[in-house]
Amino acid sequence: MNFVSMMKGTGQNQVMPSMTMDELVQLQFFTDMVTIPDEVYETLSKIRNELRDEGIRPSDRRFKQSLSILQAKALINQRQVVKVDDIIILENALWETVDQKENVSLIVRSHAQDVVTRKLDTIQEEVKEIFSSM
């Protein structure tokens, strides 16, 4: 067995899962029923303000659409309520140009993660900088 075959595994002939239109409609129905607490709206407002301070202006429409992403994330995690830490997924949805990506990520993470996780991220970034300067 060569390396590539080993990496691909034995399931080369597996069929991709599919979804009927009815199942998709039902999934959308359940997603729409996921509750978004005020704390999440308030956090999104803080993120929006900080992004604007940095000159990054995702449209109000994009923020509105991001609510569906948050609801879907909660549903995938088998929850009926969005949690503030679900907002982390938006670090990939709120930037418009590549040069904004890092700032957006830092701002979103600063509001979506707890203090310990943020500190660990900061330490990890510092380690990367040290290694890259060596």
N, CA, C and O atoms as a GROMACS GRO file, in nm:
protein
  536
    1MET      N    1   0.086  -0.118   0.000
    1MET     CA    2   0.000   0.000   0.000
    1MET      C    3   0.090   0.124   0.000
    1MET      O    4   0.179   0.137   0.084
    2ASN      N    5   0.066   0.213  -0.094
    2ASN     CA    6   0.149   0.333  -0.095
    2ASN      C    7   0.091   0.439  -0.001
    2ASN      O    8  -0.021   0.426   0.049
    3PHE      N    9   0.169   0.544   0.020
    3PHE     CA   10   0.132   0.649   0.115
    3PHE      C   11   0.000   0.716   0.082
    3PHE      O   12  -0.084   0.736   0.170
    4VAL      N   13  -0.021   0.751  -0.044
    4VAL     CA   14  -0.144   0.820  -0.086
    4VAL      C   15  -0.265   0.732  -0.059
    4VAL      O   16  -0.366   0.780  -0.008
    5SER      N   17  -0.258   0.605  -0.092
    5SER     CA   18  -0.368   0.513  -0.067
    5SER      C   19  -0.398   0.504   0.082
    5SER      O   20  -0.513   0.502   0.125
    6MET      N   21  -0.292   0.498   0.160
    6MET     CA   22  -0.308   0.491   0.305
    6MET      C   23  -0.378   0.617   0.358
    6MET      O   24  -0.465   0.608   0.444
    7MET      N   25  -0.338   0.733   0.306
    7MET     CA   26  -0.397   0.859   0.352
    7MET      C   27  -0.545   0.870   0.312
    7MET      O   28  -0.627   0.923   0.388
    8LYS      N   29  -0.579   0.819   0.196
    8LYS     CA   30  -0.717   0.825   0.148
    8LYS      C   31  -0.807   0.733   0.227
    8LYS      O   32  -0.928   0.757   0.235
    9GLY      N   33  -0.753   0.629   0.285
    9GLY     CA   34  -0.833   0.536   0.363
    9GLY      C   35  -0.903   0.436   0.273
    9GLY      O   36  -0.881   0.432   0.152
   10THR      N   37  -0.989   0.356   0.334
   10THR     CA   38  -1.054   0.248   0.259
   10THR      C   39  -1.186   0.290   0.199
   10THR      O   40  -1.242   0.217   0.116
   11GLY      N   41  -1.239   0.404   0.239
   11GLY     CA   42  -1.373   0.442   0.194
   11GLY      C   43  -1.375   0.524   0.066
   11GLY      O   44  -1.442   0.627   0.060
   12GLN      N   45  -1.302   0.481  -0.036
   12GLN     CA   46  -1.294   0.559  -0.159
   12GLN      C   47  -1.425   0.560  -0.238
   12GLN      O   48  -1.448   0.651  -0.316
   13ASN      N   49  -1.508   0.462  -0.218
   13ASN     CA   50  -1.632   0.453  -0.295
   13ASN      C   51  -1.754   0.496  -0.214
   13ASN      O   52  -1.867   0.461  -0.247
   14GLN      N   53  -1.731   0.572  -0.109
   14GLN     CA   54  -1.842   0.617  -0.027
   14GLN      C   55  -1.926   0.720  -0.102
   14GLN      O   56  -1.873   0.802  -0.177
   15VAL      N   57  -2.055   0.713  -0.081
   15VAL     CA   58  -2.147   0.806  -0.144
   15VAL      C   59  -2.162   0.927  -0.052
   15VAL      O   60  -2.178   0.913   0.069
   16MET      N   61  -2.157   1.046  -0.111
   16MET     CA   62  -2.176   1.167  -0.032
   16MET      C   63  -2.318   1.170   0.023
   16MET      O   64  -2.412   1.134  -0.047
   17PRO      N   65  -2.334   1.213   0.148
   17PRO     CA   66  -2.470   1.222   0.202
   17PRO      C   67  -2.548   1.328   0.124
   17PRO      O   68  -2.492   1.427   0.078
   18SER      N   69  -2.675   1.304   0.109
   18SER     CA   70  -2.758   1.400   0.038
   18SER      C   71  -2.877   1.438   0.124
   18SER      O   72  -2.904   1.376   0.227
   19MET      N   73  -2.947   1.541   0.080
   19MET     CA   74  -3.060   1.591   0.156
   19MET      C   75  -3.171   1.626   0.058
   19MET      O   76  -3.146   1.686  -0.046
   20THR      N   77  -3.292   1.586   0.092
   20THR     CA   78  -3.405   1.620   0.006
   20THR      C   79  -3.445   1.766   0.032
   20THR      O   80  -3.406   1.824   0.133
   21MET      N   81  -3.522   1.822  -0.058
   21MET     CA   82  -3.568   1.959  -0.041
   21MET      C   83  -3.654   1.970   0.085
   21MET      O   84  -3.645   2.070   0.158
   22ASP      N   85  -3.736   1.870   0.112
   22ASP     CA   86  -3.819   1.871   0.234
   22ASP      C   87  -3.732   1.873   0.360
   22ASP      O   88  -3.761   1.944   0.456
   23GLU      N   89  -3.625   1.793   0.358
   23GLU     CA   90  -3.534   1.790   0.474
   23GLU      C   91  -3.465   1.926   0.492
   23GLU      O   92  -3.445   1.973   0.604
   24LEU      N   93  -3.429   1.988   0.381
   24LEU     CA   94  -3.365   2.119   0.386
   24LEU      C   95  -3.462   2.224   0.442
   24LEU      O   96  -3.422   2.306   0.525
   25VAL      N   97  -3.585   2.221   0.399
   25VAL     CA   98  -3.686   2.314   0.449
   25VAL      C   99  -3.708   2.292   0.599
   25VAL      O  100  -3.719   2.388   0.676
   26GLN      N  101  -3.714   2.165   0.639
   26GLN     CA  102  -3.732   2.133   0.780
   26GLN      C  103  -3.613   2.182   0.863
   26GLN      O  104  -3.630   2.235   0.973
   27LEU      N  105  -3.492   2.165   0.810
   27LEU     CA  106  -3.372   2.211   0.879
   27LEU      C  107  -3.375   2.364   0.895
   27LEU      O  108  -3.340   2.416   1.001
   28GLN      N  109  -3.417   2.434   0.790
   28GLN     CA  110  -3.428   2.579   0.796
   28GLN      C  111  -3.532   2.621   0.901
   28GLN      O  112  -3.513   2.718   0.974
   29PHE      N  113  -3.642   2.547   0.906
   29PHE     CA  114  -3.748   2.574   1.004
   29PHE      C  115  -3.691   2.564   1.146
   29PHE      O  116  -3.715   2.651   1.230
   30PHE      N  117  -3.617   2.456   1.173
   30PHE     CA  118  -3.560   2.437   1.306
   30PHE      C  119  -3.453   2.542   1.337
   30PHE      O  120  -3.442   2.587   1.451
   31THR      N  121  -3.376   2.580   1.236
   31THR     CA  122  -3.274   2.683   1.255
   31THR      C  123  -3.339   2.814   1.295
   31THR      O  124  -3.291   2.883   1.384
   32ASP      N  125  -3.449   2.850   1.228
   32ASP     CA  126  -3.519   2.974   1.258
   32ASP      C  127  -3.576   2.976   1.400
   32ASP      O  128  -3.601   3.083   1.455
   33MET      N  129  -3.597   2.859   1.457
   33MET     CA  130  -3.654   2.850   1.592
   33MET      C  131  -3.549   2.863   1.703
   33MET      O  132  -3.585   2.873   1.820
   34VAL      N  133  -3.422   2.863   1.667
   34VAL     CA  134  -3.316   2.877   1.767
   34VAL      C  135  -3.321   3.021   1.821
   34VAL      O  136  -3.326   3.117   1.745
   35THR      N  137  -3.320   3.034   1.952
   35THR     CA  138  -3.331   3.163   2.019
   35THR      C  139  -3.196   3.233   2.023
   35THR      O  140  -3.092   3.171   2.044
   36ILE      N  141  -3.200   3.363   2.001
   36ILE     CA  142  -3.080   3.446   2.014
   36ILE      C  143  -3.102   3.539   2.133
   36ILE      O  144  -3.184   3.630   2.127
   37PRO      N  145  -3.028   3.517   2.242
   37PRO     CA  146  -3.048   3.601   2.362
   37PRO      C  147  -2.993   3.743   2.342
   37PRO      O  148  -2.909   3.767   2.256
   38ASP      N  149  -3.042   3.835   2.423
   38ASP     CA  150  -2.999   3.975   2.415
   38ASP      C  151  -2.848   3.989   2.429
   38ASP      O  152  -2.788   4.076   2.365
   39GLU      N  153  -2.786   3.906   2.511
   39GLU     CA  154  -2.641   3.912   2.532
   39GLU      C  155  -2.566   3.897   2.399
   39GLU      O  156  -2.463   3.961   2.378
   40VAL      N  157  -2.617   3.812   2.311
   40VAL     CA  158  -2.554   3.792   2.181
   40VAL      C  159  -2.570   3.917   2.094
   40VAL      O  160  -2.475   3.961   2.030
   41TYR      N  161  -2.691   3.974   2.093
   41TYR     CA  162  -2.714   4.098   2.017
   41TYR      C  163  -2.623   4.209   2.067
   41TYR      O  164  -2.566   4.284   1.987
   42GLU      N  165  -2.610   4.220   2.198
   42GLU     CA  166  -2.526   4.325   2.256
   42GLU      C  167  -2.380   4.305   2.220
   42GLU      O  168  -2.308   4.401   2.192
   43THR      N  169  -2.335   4.180   2.220
   43THR     CA  170  -2.198   4.149   2.183
   43THR      C  171  -2.173   4.183   2.036
   43THR      O  172  -2.069   4.239   2.001
   44LEU      N  173  -2.270   4.150   1.950
   44LEU     CA  174  -2.257   4.185   1.808
   44LEU      C  175  -2.250   4.336   1.788
   44LEU      O  176  -2.177   4.384   1.701
   45SER      N  177  -2.324   4.410   1.868
   45SER     CA  178  -2.321   4.556   1.859
   45SER      C  179  -2.183   4.609   1.898
   45SER      O  180  -2.131   4.701   1.834
   46LYS      N  181  -2.124   4.553   2.003
   46LYS     CA  182  -1.989   4.593   2.044
   46LYS      C  183  -1.888   4.562   1.934
   46LYS      O  184  -1.800   4.643   1.904
   47ILE      N  185  -1.900   4.444   1.876
   47ILE     CA  186  -1.810   4.404   1.767
   47ILE      C  187  -1.823   4.502   1.650
   47ILE      O  188  -1.723   4.547   1.594
   48ARG      N  189  -1.947   4.534   1.615
   48ARG     CA  190  -1.972   4.628   1.503
   48ARG      C  191  -1.905   4.762   1.530
   48ARG      O  192  -1.841   4.819   1.442
   49ASN      N  193  -1.919   4.813   1.653
   49ASN     CA  194  -1.859   4.942   1.688
   49ASN      C  195  -1.707   4.937   1.680
   49ASN      O  196  -1.644   5.030   1.629
   50GLU      N  197  -1.648   4.830   1.731
   50GLU     CA  198  -1.501   4.818   1.727
   50GLU      C  199  -1.451   4.804   1.584
   50GLU      O  200  -1.348   4.862   1.549
   51LEU      N  201  -1.523   4.728   1.502
   51LEU     CA  202  -1.485   4.716   1.362
   51LEU      C  203  -1.489   4.853   1.294
   51LEU      O  204  -1.399   4.888   1.218
   52ARG      N  205  -1.593   4.928   1.321
   52ARG     CA  206  -1.606   5.063   1.262
   52ARG      C  207  -1.490   5.153   1.306
   52ARG      O  208  -1.439   5.232   1.227
   53ASP      N  209  -1.450   5.140   1.433
   53ASP     CA  210  -1.336   5.218   1.483
   53ASP      C  211  -1.209   5.186   1.405
   53ASP      O  212  -1.120   5.270   1.393
   54GLU      N  213  -1.201   5.065   1.352
   54GLU     CA  214  -1.085   5.022   1.273
   54GLU      C  215  -1.105   5.049   1.124
   54GLU      O  216  -1.019   5.014   1.042
   55GLY      N  217  -1.216   5.111   1.089
   55GLY     CA  218  -1.244   5.140   0.948
   55GLY      C  219  -1.298   5.022   0.870
   55GLY      O  220  -1.301   5.022   0.747
   56ILE      N  221  -1.342   4.920   0.943
   56ILE     CA  222  -1.399   4.799   0.880
   56ILE      C  223  -1.550   4.808   0.896
   56ILE      O  224  -1.602   4.816   1.007
   57ARG      N  225  -1.620   4.809   0.783
   57ARG     CA  226  -1.765   4.835   0.788
   57ARG      C  227  -1.848   4.728   0.717
   57ARG      O  228  -1.899   4.750   0.608
   58PRO      N  229  -1.861   4.610   0.781
   58PRO     CA  230  -1.953   4.512   0.723
   58PRO      C  231  -2.094   4.573   0.724
   58PRO      O  232  -2.131   4.644   0.818
   59SER      N  233  -2.170   4.545   0.622
   59SER     CA  234  -2.303   4.604   0.611
   59SER      C  235  -2.395   4.551   0.721
   59SER      O  236  -2.374   4.444   0.778
   60ASP      N  237  -2.499   4.630   0.749
   60ASP     CA  238  -2.601   4.586   0.844
   60ASP      C  239  -2.664   4.456   0.794
   60ASP      O  240  -2.700   4.369   0.873
   61ARG      N  241  -2.677   4.446   0.662
   61ARG     CA  242  -2.734   4.324   0.603
   61ARG      C  243  -2.647   4.202   0.635
   61ARG      O  244  -2.699   4.094   0.664
   62ARG      N  245  -2.514   4.220   0.628
   62ARG     CA  246  -2.425   4.108   0.661
   62ARG      C  247  -2.439   4.068   0.807
   62ARG      O  248  -2.439   3.949   0.838
   63PHE      N  249  -2.452   4.165   0.896
   63PHE     CA  250  -2.474   4.133   1.037
   63PHE      C  251  -2.606   4.058   1.055
   63PHE      O  252  -2.614   3.961   1.130
   64LYS      N  253  -2.709   4.104   0.985
   64LYS     CA  254  -2.840   4.038   0.994
   64LYS      C  255  -2.829   3.894   0.944
   64LYS      O  256  -2.883   3.802   1.007
   65GLN      N  257  -2.758   3.873   0.832
   65GLN     CA  258  -2.740   3.737   0.779
   65GLN      C  259  -2.658   3.650   0.873
   65GLN      O  260  -2.676   3.529   0.878
   66SER      N  261  -2.568   3.713   0.947
   66SER     CA  262  -2.484   3.636   1.038
   66SER      C  263  -2.564   3.572   1.151
   66SER      O  264  -2.520   3.474   1.211
   67LEU      N  265  -2.683   3.626   1.179
   67LEU     CA  266  -2.768   3.566   1.281
   67LEU      C  267  -2.807   3.423   1.243
   67LEU      O  268  -2.812   3.335   1.328
   68SER      N  269  -2.833   3.401   1.114
   68SER     CA  270  -2.867   3.266   1.068
   68SER      C  271  -2.749   3.171   1.085
   68SER      O  272  -2.768   3.053   1.117
   69ILE      N  273  -2.629   3.222   1.064
   69ILE     CA  274  -2.508   3.140   1.084
   69ILE      C  275  -2.498   3.098   1.230
   69ILE      O  276  -2.468   2.983   1.261
   70LEU      N  277  -2.523   3.193   1.320
   70LEU     CA  278  -2.517   3.164   1.463
   70LEU      C  279  -2.624   3.062   1.504
   70LEU      O  280  -2.598   2.972   1.583
   71GLN      N  281  -2.744   3.078   1.448
   71GLN     CA  282  -2.852   2.984   1.479
   71GLN      C  283  -2.817   2.844   1.426
   71GLN      O  284  -2.842   2.745   1.494
   72ALA      N  285  -2.761   2.838   1.307
   72ALA     CA  286  -2.724   2.708   1.250
   72ALA      C  287  -2.614   2.643   1.333
   72ALA      O  288  -2.617   2.522   1.356
   73LYS      N  289  -2.517   2.721   1.378
   73LYS     CA  290  -2.410   2.666   1.461
   73LYS      C  291  -2.466   2.606   1.590
   73LYS      O  292  -2.426   2.497   1.632
   74ALA      N  293  -2.559   2.678   1.652
   74ALA     CA  294  -2.621   2.627   1.775
   74ALA      C  295  -2.697   2.498   1.746
   74ALA      O  296  -2.687   2.401   1.821
   75LEU      N  297  -2.772   2.496   1.636
   75LEU     CA  298  -2.850   2.378   1.601
   75LEU      C  299  -2.759   2.257   1.574
   75LEU      O  300  -2.788   2.146   1.618
   76ILE      N  301  -2.650   2.280   1.503
   76ILE     CA  302  -2.554   2.172   1.476
   76ILE      C  303  -2.499   2.116   1.606
   76ILE      O  304  -2.473   1.996   1.618
   77ASN      N  305  -2.483   2.204   1.706
   77ASN     CA  306  -2.434   2.162   1.837
   77ASN      C  307  -2.548   2.117   1.928
   77ASN      O  308  -2.530   2.103   2.049
   78GLN      N  309  -2.666   2.095   1.868
   78GLN     CA  310  -2.784   2.042   1.936
   78GLN      C  311  -2.830   2.131   2.051
   78GLN      O  312  -2.866   2.083   2.159
   79ARG      N  313  -2.827   2.262   2.026
   79ARG     CA  314  -2.876   2.357   2.124
   79ARG      C  315  -2.989   2.438   2.063
   79ARG      O  316  -2.995   2.457   1.942
   80GLN      N  317  -3.078   2.486   2.148
   80GLN     CA  318  -3.191   2.568   2.103
   80GLN      C  319  -3.165   2.716   2.127
   80GLN      O  320  -3.250   2.800   2.096
   81VAL      N  321  -3.048   2.747   2.183
   81VAL     CA  322  -3.012   2.886   2.214
   81VAL      C  323  -2.869   2.912   2.167
   81VAL      O  324  -2.779   2.831   2.189
   82VAL      N  325  -2.849   3.028   2.104
   82VAL     CA  326  -2.715   3.070   2.063
   82VAL      C  327  -2.640   3.115   2.187
   82VAL      O  328  -2.696   3.180   2.275
   83LYS      N  329  -2.511   3.080   2.194
   83LYS     CA  330  -2.426   3.125   2.304
   83LYS      C  331  -2.327   3.228   2.250
   83LYS      O  332  -2.296   3.228   2.131
   84VAL      N  333  -2.277   3.314   2.336
   84VAL     CA  334  -2.183   3.417   2.294
   84VAL      C  335  -2.061   3.355   2.226
   84VAL      O  336  -2.010   3.411   2.128
   85ASP      N  337  -2.014   3.241   2.276
   85ASP     CA  338  -1.895   3.185   2.212
   85ASP      C  339  -1.921   3.128   2.073
   85ASP      O  340  -1.826   3.095   2.002
   86ASP      N  341  -2.048   3.116   2.032
   86ASP     CA  342  -2.078   3.080   1.893
   86ASP      C  343  -2.033   3.190   1.796
   86ASP      O  344  -2.007   3.164   1.679
   87ILE      N  345  -2.023   3.312   1.848
   87ILE     CA  346  -1.987   3.426   1.764
   87ILE      C  347  -1.850   3.409   1.700
   87ILE      O  348  -1.821   3.472   1.599
   88ILE      N  349  -1.767   3.324   1.757
   88ILE     CA  350  -1.632   3.303   1.704
   88ILE      C  351  -1.636   3.267   1.555
   88ILE      O  352  -1.544   3.302   1.481
   89ILE      N  353  -1.740   3.199   1.511
   89ILE     CA  354  -1.751   3.159   1.371
   89ILE      C  355  -1.757   3.280   1.277
   89ILE      O  356  -1.724   3.269   1.159
   90LEU      N  357  -1.798   3.394   1.329
   90LEU     CA  358  -1.812   3.514   1.246
   90LEU      C  359  -1.679   3.580   1.212
   90LEU      O  360  -1.674   3.673   1.132
   91GLU      N  361  -1.570   3.532   1.274
   91GLU     CA  362  -1.440   3.590   1.239
   91GLU      C  363  -1.409   3.565   1.091
   91GLU      O  364  -1.325   3.633   1.032
   92ASN      N  365  -1.477   3.468   1.031
   92ASN     CA  366  -1.457   3.438   0.889
   92ASN      C  367  -1.566   3.498   0.801
   92ASN      O  368  -1.566   3.478   0.679
   93ALA      N  369  -1.659   3.571   0.861
   93ALA     CA  370  -1.773   3.622   0.784
   93ALA      C  371  -1.781   3.774   0.780
   93ALA      O  372  -1.856   3.830   0.699
   94LEU      N  373  -1.706   3.843   0.863
   94LEU     CA  374  -1.724   3.987   0.875
   94LEU      C  375  -1.615   4.070   0.808
   94LEU      O  376  -1.624   4.193   0.808
   95TRP      N  377  -1.514   4.008   0.751
   95TRP     CA  378  -1.413   4.086   0.680
   95TRP      C  379  -1.446   4.087   0.531
   95TRP      O  380  -1.507   3.994   0.478
   96GLU      N  381  -1.404   4.196   0.465
   96GLU     CA  382  -1.433   4.211   0.323
   96GLU      C  383  -1.309   4.199   0.237
   96GLU      O  384  -1.316   4.152   0.124
   97THR      N  385  -1.194   4.241   0.290
   97THR     CA  386  -1.068   4.228   0.217
   97THR      C  387  -0.970   4.150   0.305
   97THR      O  388  -0.980   4.152   0.427
   98VAL      N  389  -0.877   4.084   0.242
   98VAL     CA  390  -0.784   3.996   0.315
   98VAL      C  391  -0.706   4.074   0.422
   98VAL      O  392  -0.677   4.019   0.528
   99ASP      N  393  -0.673   4.199   0.394
   99ASP     CA  394  -0.596   4.275   0.492
   99ASP      C  395  -0.677   4.308   0.618
   99ASP      O  396  -0.619   4.350   0.718
  100GLN      N  397  -0.808   4.289   0.614
  100GLN     CA  398  -0.893   4.312   0.732
  100GLN      C  399  -0.906   4.187   0.818
  100GLN      O  400  -0.948   4.194   0.934
  101LYS      N  401  -0.870   4.074   0.762
  101LYS     CA  402  -0.898   3.945   0.827
  101LYS      C  403  -0.842   3.935   0.969
  101LYS      O  404  -0.912   3.894   1.061
  102GLU      N  405  -0.716   3.974   0.986
  102GLU     CA  406  -0.654   3.960   1.118
  102GLU      C  407  -0.721   4.050   1.222
  102GLU      O  408  -0.749   4.005   1.333
  103ASN      N  409  -0.748   4.176   1.186
  103ASN     CA  410  -0.815   4.268   1.279
  103ASN      C  411  -0.954   4.217   1.315
  103ASN      O  412  -0.993   4.220   1.432
  104VAL      N  413  -1.028   4.171   1.214
  104VAL     CA  414  -1.163   4.119   1.240
  104VAL      C  415  -1.154   4.000   1.336
  104VAL      O  416  -1.231   3.990   1.432
  105SER      N  417  -1.061   3.912   1.309
  105SER     CA  418  -1.044   3.793   1.393
  105SER      C  419  -1.014   3.832   1.538
  105SER      O  420  -1.073   3.777   1.630
  106LEU      N  421  -0.923   3.927   1.558
  106LEU     CA  422  -0.887   3.970   1.693
  106LEU      C  423  -1.007   4.031   1.766
  106LEU      O  424  -1.031   4.003   1.883
  107ILE      N  425  -1.082   4.116   1.694
  107ILE     CA  426  -1.196   4.183   1.757
  107ILE      C  427  -1.305   4.082   1.791
  107ILE      O  428  -1.359   4.084   1.901
  108VAL      N  429  -1.338   3.994   1.697
  108VAL     CA  430  -1.442   3.894   1.722
  108VAL      C  431  -1.401   3.803   1.838
  108VAL      O  432  -1.481   3.776   1.928
  109ARG      N  433  -1.277   3.756   1.834
  109ARG     CA  434  -1.230   3.668   1.942
  109ARG      C  435  -1.231   3.738   2.077
  109ARG      O  436  -1.260   3.675   2.179
  110SER      N  437  -1.200   3.866   2.080
  110SER     CA  438  -1.196   3.938   2.207
  110SER      C  439  -1.334   3.943   2.274
  110SER      O  440  -1.344   3.958   2.395
  111HIS      N  441  -1.437   3.931   2.194
  111HIS     CA  442  -1.573   3.934   2.250
  111HIS      C  443  -1.636   3.796   2.262
  111HIS      O  444  -1.728   3.776   2.342
  112ALA      N  445  -1.588   3.701   2.183
  112ALA     CA  446  -1.653   3.570   2.179
  112ALA      C  447  -1.588   3.467   2.270
  112ALA      O  448  -1.648   3.364   2.301
  113GLN      N  449  -1.467   3.494   2.313
  113GLN     CA  450  -1.397   3.394   2.394
  113GLN      C  451  -1.383   3.441   2.537
  113GLN      O  452  -1.381   3.561   2.566
  114ASP      N  453  -1.373   3.345   2.627
  114ASP     CA  454  -1.352   3.382   2.766
  114ASP      C  455  -1.207   3.429   2.786
  114ASP      O  456  -1.123   3.415   2.696
  115VAL      N  457  -1.180   3.483   2.901
  115VAL     CA  458  -1.050   3.544   2.931
  115VAL      C  459  -0.936   3.444   2.917
  115VAL      O  460  -0.831   3.477   2.862
  116VAL      N  461  -0.954   3.322   2.967
  116VAL     CA  462  -0.848   3.221   2.962
  116VAL      C  463  -0.814   3.186   2.817
  116VAL      O  464  -0.697   3.180   2.780
  117THR      N  465  -0.916   3.163   2.736
  117THR     CA  466  -0.892   3.128   2.596
  117THR      C  467  -0.823   3.243   2.523
  117THR      O  468  -0.732   3.219   2.443
  118ARG      N  469  -0.864   3.366   2.550
  118ARG     CA  470  -0.800   3.482   2.487
  118ARG      C  471  -0.653   3.490   2.526
  118ARG      O  472  -0.567   3.518   2.443
  119LYS      N  473  -0.623   3.465   2.654
  119LYS     CA  474  -0.484   3.471   2.701
  119LYS      C  475  -0.402   3.363   2.633
  119LYS      O  476  -0.289   3.388   2.592
  120LEU      N  477  -0.458   3.242   2.620
  120LEU     CA  478  -0.387   3.134   2.552
  120LEU      C  479  -0.360   3.171   2.406
  120LEU      O  480  -0.252   3.144   2.354
  121ASP      N  481  -0.457   3.233   2.339
  121ASP     CA  482  -0.437   3.278   2.201
  121ASP      C  483  -0.325   3.382   2.192
  121ASP      O  484  -0.243   3.378   2.100
  122THR      N  485  -0.323   3.474   2.288
  122THR     CA  486  -0.220   3.577   2.290
  122THR      C  487  -0.082   3.514   2.306
  122THR      O  488   0.013   3.551   2.236
  123ILE      N  489  -0.070   3.419   2.398
  123ILE     CA  490   0.057   3.349   2.420
  123ILE      C  491   0.099   3.275   2.293
  123ILE      O  492   0.216   3.278   2.254
  124GLN      N  493   0.003   3.209   2.228
  124GLN     CA  494   0.032   3.136   2.105
  124GLN      C  495   0.083   3.230   1.996
  124GLN      O  496   0.177   3.197   1.924
  125GLU      N  497   0.021   3.347   1.982
  125GLU     CA  498   0.066   3.446   1.884
  125GLU      C  499   0.207   3.495   1.915
  125GLU      O  500   0.288   3.512   1.825
  126GLU      N  501   0.235   3.516   2.044
  126GLU     CA  502   0.369   3.561   2.084
  126GLU      C  503   0.473   3.455   2.051
  126GLU      O  504   0.583   3.488   2.006
  127VAL      N  505   0.439   3.329   2.074
  127VAL     CA  506   0.531   3.220   2.043
  127VAL      C  507   0.558   3.216   1.892
  127VAL      O  508   0.673   3.199   1.850
  128LYS      N  509   0.454   3.233   1.810
  128LYS     CA  510   0.472   3.235   1.664
  128LYS      C  511   0.566   3.347   1.622
  128LYS      O  512   0.653   3.328   1.537
  129GLU      N  513   0.549   3.465   1.684
  129GLU     CA  514   0.635   3.579   1.652
  129GLU      C  515   0.779   3.551   1.690
  129GLU      O  516   0.871   3.584   1.615
  130ILE      N  517   0.800   3.490   1.806
  130ILE     CA  518   0.935   3.459   1.852
  130ILE      C  519   1.001   3.360   1.756
  130ILE      O  520   1.117   3.378   1.717
  131PHE      N  521   0.927   3.255   1.718
  131PHE     CA  522   0.984   3.155   1.627
  131PHE      C  523   1.012   3.214   1.489
  131PHE      O  524   1.112   3.180   1.426
  132SER      N  525   0.925   3.302   1.443
  132SER     CA  526   0.947   3.359   1.308
  132SER      C  527   1.064   3.457   1.308
  132SER      O  528   1.126   3.479   1.204
  133SER      N  529   1.094   3.516   1.423
  133SER     CA  530   1.206   3.611   1.428
  133SER      C  531   1.339   3.541   1.449
  133SER      O  532   1.444   3.604   1.436
  134MET      N  533   1.338   3.412   1.481
  134MET     CA  534   1.462   3.338   1.505
  134MET      C  535   1.528   3.299   1.375
  134MET      O  536   1.634   3.236   1.376
   0.00000   0.00000   0.00000
